[in-house]
Amino acid sequence: MRLFSSSPSTTSPKPNFTLFSPSQNPNKFNFKTVSPFKTRLPSSSLLSVPPCSSKSSSSSPVLDKEAEKEDSVEAQKEDTFEKVLIVRRPVMDSSGEDGRENEESEAEAENDATKSSSIDAGLEEFAKKMPIFEPERMESGAAQEKPLSVNLDLALYKARVLARKYQYEEAEKILQKCIYYWPEDGRSYVTLGKILIKQSKKAEARVVYERGCQATQGENPYIWQCWAVLENKVGNIRRARELFDAATVADKRHIAAWHGWAVLELKQGNVKKARHLLAKGLKFCGGNEYIYQTLAMLEAKANRYEQARYLFRQATKCNPKSCASWLAWAQLEVQQENIRSARLLFEKAVQASPKNRFAWHVWGVFEANIGNTDMGRKLLKIGHAVNPRDPVLLQSLALLEYKHSTANLARVLFRRASELDPRHQPVWIAWGWMEWKEGNISSARELYQRALSIDSTTESAARCLQAWGVLEQRAGNLSAARRLFRSSLNINSQSYVTWMTWAALEEDQGNSMRAEEIRDLYFQQRTEVVDDASWVMGFLDVIDPALDSIKRLLSFDQDRSNKSEEPPKESGDDENSAQEPLLSPSSGQNMGIDIESGSGFDLDVFIKDKLSLDPSNLDSVMENPEKRAPTRMKPPRRVWRSQKRTTMTFPQPSISI
């Protein structure tokens, strides 16, 4: 700053500052604006700015370094009291070349401070919120930047595709990244949990579901419902009820939670509770094919077949593409030995879902059981061509070939099925049963042991233990047979076949008292299923208030009341066939009914049109697993052309030779 003339003088001019005295308020300053003009002095011998101190009011000709530091400290304090916003500049390394430049920078800072005091308060607050003043926030925000949400959908789709190809490790890595970037989305937790359950990693799946519920703050019903299904599978019934309840609290319109909870209660024998839950599902979610289907199956089990047909009809009206509803209705007609109606319903099922493996499997087994072996074999081959990774179709086809062809062909099919899914227990059990029938006792034991090594707590394990017990009984190892029967009943205490087989063993050995005790134990511990027929009337009123004509059509007679009967004899009660794998859940065995279809459904034309399969090429597909069904060619792309548009013809130039 230019405070005095350039000519040297012995007297110091009076500075343009008003210093405060100790008696004044130190929080209030009264500065006078200094001259804005600055001149660089040629030498350091000239006088500098007088010190700003309250102890001395006289000016000093030359300031030492300590006085300069005090001056800068005082200026910083003044800026702090005035709350003047000064942009922080990066600190440069001082080389100590010239002290004059530091003095000028301090003077410029003072000048800027006085100018910034006139900035509007709103602009000052806005400047404080700018990211330039907070570099740490900028860095943390850049580190937490998310990809676009479309990447989540693509990643989930890719993970599902990898899981269908049994590439579980790659799918898990993708889903872990999805959880890291989108922890609030519940789809990643649900998909990862299902993949872990397929690998029998139930503890890890439970941890994933728990993390998902915490991340979504308990507001995602899908995670609660999947977690409840897991606990139900491992036998934690009480915990499963709590989780189903949490799912319905999170979203009362979540139909899967109501239906899953009702199925749990049905397995526990609580029919009244199950009906109450299904009614709540209809109340909050409206018509749903799964609820109608479950209610129809309850009516069929209670021998109220007309009511069951009405409910099946409602299910198919809600969703004509529901393959499960058509199949369940077909099973009802099979039980009633209505072969023609059952076949028509099977045709509806495959038309609703042409690639559904259950539709082809159940229909094929149905045709084989009624004696139409060639048709059953053809349907199973079609299902295998459409679903080459499904071991159940190969298992049923192997049993069919063993019954009507040779054991060697059946072994080839069993081996291929076990290679497709080594953890599928029914394949090993059926293979072991076939080897036992062929007299290969050691091979059968190895196959049964292989099945139990997968999981020893499932219903399939209970059937395996029962079949193994019969094997040891025939081999004369009675103590081993008793242990195997006891182990089977520890898993499934409701198996009528196992109890009666064990009682027959004791009776054959002359232990009539012990056999009678075993029969009494079964009747004491079996679950009594009590159903109320009057519930149906009230439920139909809920569905449609104007049902008087339908009630007269259904003829709710009292002669078909539910009576306490002996438990139905399961397929294969005797010792010779107690452990025989079932080809079908149906029991229709009417051989005298005409099995020709009069619906006009052409199976060959249907598979050519919908599945691009050649009926004459099914055997080659079975022999060559590498040769799969050809993919359907897309129709050629149509180019739109205007109807009013006319083609222009250009004159052709004449070519002269």
Disulfide bonds with the S-S distance in Angstrom:
none
